[in-house]
Amino acid sequence: MNKIKEEIHKIYSEVVAWRRYFHMNPELSGEEKTTSQKIEELLSLLPLEVKTGVGGYGVVGLLRGKKEGKTIALRADIDALPIKEQNDHSYASKYSGKMHACGHDGHTAILLGAAYVLCALKDKIQGNIKFIFQPSEEKAPIGGAGPMIEAGVLDHPKVDAIVGLHIWPNLPKGKIGIKENAIMASSDPFCIEIFGQSGHASAPDESIDALAVACQVVNMLQNIVSRNTSPLESAVLTVGTLKSGTKYNVISDYALLEGTVRTLHPNVQMNVEKRIKEVVEGVCSAMGARGEVYYERGYPALINDKDIVKLIEEVGIKLISKENVVQIEKPAMGGEDFANYVQKVPGAFFWLGAKEESFYPIHHPKFDFDEEIMKIGIEIFVHTVLDFLGKEKKK
Ligand code: NI
């Protein structure tokens, strides 16, 4: 353990420098060219097999331990957001309208730090470690995990378990949050087109008012969560846009609605999707209009594996004490494409506390975090990997 702390201590100032480099040079989802080059550059200094261009700008480093064994993956997302930063610290974004406002700069630096520390322990490692640097996490519903999985990131060697983290400003600094089962929600976008018939505003009886139909649809959709979902299950259905009409005295023949559905269980997700289609069809037919529903499956719910959760908990208790390992009671209803990996292999995602007296939420133009928490992230990653591979030295 001391050896690990020492290695983290040695690399820490570089981890901070990397984080600041990424923070100053944010790149949006699908555009992470220089970010991935920088990651490649840093990984290439290590005894790793490095692959680039994995499912886009994904970078993967493979550490083969001294002896054969299992394979565990650690994953960081690397993309930034189209937000104009309002911080004025020395490492603020150099590009107006682009910002690491979701902590992915920190995730990337933490994973690089873990790679450096684990490479220093290479001779003691039995098995393999994959370091997955994933682009496009913010590019729902496609995301970056799906394309990396399709490109084979979980194969050759086959990954037996995967672990990821998110810097979390709603959880106090110095703590981690973990939860069995669903920790983040599925996130599906949908859009609805309603086709009516245009006419003069003064003669509604001679037309079919798509705008009026759309209003009824919006109202009826509210019943899906309140009337068709068990009160013991979670679901969110939000209509975010309604576009219709061209002029005040013309009956609109077309309406477009866009929204999103968040759920924690596939059955609930399936039911909400089915009910949206039934509601649209029923309301439209009652009002003489025609409706089309385009429902897209986005990120699935992020379901944490019980055993990997237990492993992280034990590591957390050992490193930062029991009171700092928080059992999360309520999952977040946001989406996270780490969910795609844990549909394929057992894995777990935990929250790295970042909350201070004054703080801003993720995706806020003033979001920032105390870089010291990156040490906890690295330490938990490193110990979880070593414990999983079963070769950690007794302390
Ligand atoms: Ni994020």
Residues whose N, C-alpha, C, O or C-beta is under 5 A from the ligand:
A	BS01	NI	C102
